[in-house]
Structures are given as C-alpha cells and as structure tokens.
C-alpha cells in the first residue's frame, strides 16, 4: 500500500464504548478496510480537552486518516486494523 492516508467513510463511524474504540471503514488503493481507533489515541490527540469520542474523532480526522494508513501498512492482512498509541510515534 503506497498511500499516505485512508479515506474514511463517515457513514460507517461507530463509537464502540464497550471496547473503548471508534470503529470505521476506510478506503486505500481502491480497497475497503475496517479500522478501530483506540480511545487512548484520541485522548493523546486531545491533550487536556474533555473526552467525547465522536467530536474528537471529527476534529482530528485528518491526523486519523494518516494514522490509519500507517497502521494498514504495518498489518494489511488483519480483518480489523487497530490504530493504537504505537502509531503516534
């Protein structure tokens, strides 16, 4: 995968509070993938801001698209590509 960002399908964004992650579908290189963005990544992006997953996801969407591409490049064969704090490095 050579792309530097994933196009997020905004209609697919789901706040999975039970698993503490925001799940979404995205497209890269003409392929559709399932992603999970761990809450700890949103907390790191938000800094000291009050935590509310969906508004934070929308506010940081451009950065999340890049993080999703990095996570996908690391592990493209997973059914669910998980974006964790390790992807912030």
C-alpha positions as CSV (number, residue, x, y, z in Angstrom):
1,X,0.0,0.0,0.0
2,X,1.6,3.2,-1.1
3,X,-1.0,5.8,0.0
4,X,-0.2,8.2,2.9
5,X,-3.8,8.4,4.1
6,X,-7.0,6.4,4.2
7,X,-10.3,7.9,3.1
8,X,-12.8,7.5,5.9
9,X,-16.4,6.5,5.2
10,X,-18.0,8.9,7.6
11,X,-21.3,7.0,7.5
12,X,-19.5,4.0,9.0
13,X,-18.1,5.7,12.1
14,X,-19.3,4.0,15.3
15,X,-18.4,4.7,18.9
16,X,-17.8,1.3,20.4
17,X,-17.8,2.3,24.1
18,X,-17.7,-1.3,25.3
19,X,-14.3,-1.9,23.6
20,X,-13.1,1.8,24.1
21,X,-12.6,2.4,20.4
22,X,-14.1,4.2,17.5
23,X,-14.7,1.9,14.6
24,X,-14.9,2.9,10.9
25,X,-14.5,1.7,7.4
26,X,-11.9,3.3,5.1
27,X,-10.6,3.0,1.6
28,X,-7.0,2.9,0.4
29,X,-5.7,1.9,-3.1
30,X,-9.2,1.0,-4.1
31,X,-9.7,-1.5,-1.3
32,X,-12.0,-1.2,1.7
33,X,-10.8,-1.9,5.2
34,X,-12.2,-2.0,8.7
35,X,-10.4,0.1,11.4
36,X,-10.6,0.5,15.1
37,X,-9.1,3.7,16.7
38,X,-8.4,3.0,20.4
39,X,-9.6,5.7,22.8
40,X,-6.0,6.2,24.1
41,X,-5.1,7.6,20.7
42,X,-8.0,10.1,20.9
43,X,-7.0,11.0,24.4
44,X,-3.4,11.6,23.3
45,X,-4.6,13.8,20.4
46,X,-7.0,15.7,22.6
47,X,-4.5,16.6,25.2
48,X,-6.3,18.2,28.2
49,X,-9.6,18.5,26.4
50,X,-12.7,16.9,27.8
51,X,-13.1,13.5,26.3
52,X,-16.0,12.9,23.9
53,X,-15.1,10.4,21.3
54,X,-17.2,11.4,18.3
55,X,-16.4,15.2,18.3
56,X,-12.7,14.4,18.9
57,X,-12.7,11.9,16.0
58,X,-14.2,14.6,13.7
59,X,-11.8,17.3,14.9
60,X,-8.7,15.1,14.4
61,X,-10.0,13.3,11.3
62,X,-7.1,14.4,9.0
63,X,-4.5,13.0,11.5
64,X,-6.5,9.8,12.0
65,X,-6.5,9.3,8.2
66,X,-2.7,9.3,8.3
67,X,-2.5,7.1,11.3
68,X,-4.9,4.6,9.6
69,X,-2.6,4.5,6.6
70,X,0.4,3.8,8.9
71,X,-1.5,1.0,10.8
72,X,-2.6,-0.5,7.5
73,X,0.9,-0.5,6.1
74,X,2.1,-2.3,9.2
75,X,-0.5,-5.0,9.1
76,X,-2.7,-5.1,6.0
77,X,-3.9,-8.6,6.4
78,X,-5.9,-8.1,9.6
79,X,-9.7,-8.2,9.4
80,X,-9.8,-5.2,11.8
81,X,-6.8,-2.8,11.6
82,X,-6.3,-1.4,15.1
83,X,-4.8,2.1,15.4
84,X,-3.0,2.3,18.8
85,X,-0.7,4.7,20.6
86,X,2.2,3.0,19.0
87,X,1.1,4.5,15.7
88,X,1.6,8.0,17.1
89,X,5.4,7.7,17.1
